[in-house]
Amino acid sequence: MEDRTSGDDETQGHPQGAPRAPWQATVLTLFPDMFPGPLGLSIAGKALETGIWALKSLDIRDFARNKHRSVDDTPFGGGAGMVMRPDVVDAALDAIESEPGPRIYLSPRGRRFDQDRAKALAAEPGAVFVCGRYEGLDERVIEARGLEELSLGDFVLSGGEPAALAMMDAVIRLLPGVMGAADGLTEESFEDGLLEYPLYTQPRDWKGRTIPEVLLSGHHGRIKAWRRDEAERITKERRPDLWARHVKDRPVDPSRGGRKRSQNDRRDSRRDDEKVE
Ligand SMILES: C[S@@+](CC[C@H](N)C(=O)[O-])C[C@H]1O[C@@H](n2cnc3c(N)ncnc32)[C@H](O)[C@@H]1O
């Protein structure tokens, strides 16, 4: 079993506020070496080192009961492929009974994972990720254990591991102490129900492509308004589903001819004449 826990000091990585245990990610997989994988590097890797989160990955094969250590069998009713045995996965779940958080089965049939679910998981003490392989898990263990089925998207992966890694990444960067305020979590896509506005950096002129003048104006209010308008335009064009939800949810602003106000509108009205450095 791969066990990456923080050391003795539970406050490690949480310089402010009350002592906090690491967010505990527990993974049941046939490929424990895939973890932490990319999450051992960069932001998530640093957070793992400092004990903001901890990882246990268990090999489901260790819970196989026969001498061949088989974890799968042919589907009743016939058909292609193999199915993961309920008794083996159940025994693996027994072994991690004391680990915190919801029991998630990565599955293309599941509810689509999104930023709200990532935030909710970050507020939990941890999560357990059950990674399927072959054609997936026997239905009975999903039912008996009340596993929450979560999908990464409408496509089929060869296993749950890349989906678990992606979901863990989305959660870890939301944990307190992982990203600084300067990293701008509050202005990211989905924060206001909108996709992010276009981003620009140096050089000002790149291959004849310049940047929008307003971003050089120094007017915080105008920049905010431009960014909000762009975020709205992009969301409307690319994600009509998100746009419809955004329009429905935001409050009405009489000063904008009945147009509904976004969080950014409200911030802008306070800062309209403020200049950025
Ligand atoms: C080859 S897939 C099985 C696909 C399954 N027979 C189906 O048609 O829905 C093997 C495993 O990959 C994982 N998986 C595949 N696609 C996924 C997705 N979009 N989101 C989350 N997990 C996925 C699941 O754990 C699944 O059990």
The ligand as a MOL file (V3000), in Angstrom:
LIG
                    3D

  0  0  0     0  0            999 V3000
M  V30 BEGIN CTAB
M  V30 COUNTS 27 29 0 0 0
M  V30 BEGIN ATOM
M  V30 1 C -13.6150 0.7790 -20.0500 0
M  V30 2 S -14.3970 1.6200 -18.7500 0 CHG=1
M  V30 3 C -15.9320 0.7910 -18.6550 0
M  V30 4 C -17.0010 1.4550 -19.4340 0
M  V30 5 C -18.3630 0.8260 -19.1990 0
M  V30 6 N -18.4120 -0.5030 -19.7540 0
M  V30 7 C -19.4390 1.6770 -19.8160 0
M  V30 8 O -19.7820 1.4480 -20.9910 0
M  V30 9 O -19.9460 2.5920 -19.1500 0 CHG=-1
M  V30 10 C -13.5400 1.0530 -17.3360 0
M  V30 11 C -13.5960 1.9540 -16.1430 0
M  V30 12 O -13.0780 3.2210 -16.4680 0
M  V30 13 C -13.6530 4.2120 -15.6290 0
M  V30 14 N -14.1780 5.2720 -16.5060 0
M  V30 15 C -14.3090 5.2190 -17.8470 0
M  V30 16 N -14.8030 6.3580 -18.3300 0
M  V30 17 C -14.9800 7.1800 -17.2800 0
M  V30 18 C -15.4780 8.4970 -17.1420 0
M  V30 19 N -15.8900 9.2160 -18.1800 0
M  V30 20 N -15.5220 9.0360 -15.9150 0
M  V30 21 C -15.1160 8.3370 -14.8330 0
M  V30 22 N -14.6440 7.0610 -14.9140 0
M  V30 23 C -14.5760 6.4940 -16.1050 0
M  V30 24 C -14.7170 3.5300 -14.8120 0
M  V30 25 O -14.2080 3.2830 -13.5160 0
M  V30 26 C -14.9540 2.2510 -15.5700 0
M  V30 27 O -15.3990 1.2280 -14.7210 0
M  V30 END ATOM
M  V30 BEGIN BOND
M  V30 1 1 1 2
M  V30 2 1 2 3
M  V30 3 1 2 10
M  V30 4 1 3 4
M  V30 5 1 4 5
M  V30 6 1 5 6
M  V30 7 1 5 7
M  V30 8 2 7 8
M  V30 9 1 7 9
M  V30 10 1 10 11
M  V30 11 1 11 12
M  V30 12 1 11 26
M  V30 13 1 12 13
M  V30 14 1 13 14
M  V30 15 1 13 24
M  V30 16 1 14 15
M  V30 17 1 14 23
M  V30 18 2 15 16
M  V30 19 1 16 17
M  V30 20 1 17 18
M  V30 21 2 17 23
M  V30 22 1 18 19
M  V30 23 2 18 20
M  V30 24 1 20 21
M  V30 25 2 21 22
M  V30 26 1 22 23
M  V30 27 1 24 25
M  V30 28 1 24 26
M  V30 29 1 26 27
M  V30 END BOND
M  V30 END CTAB
M  END
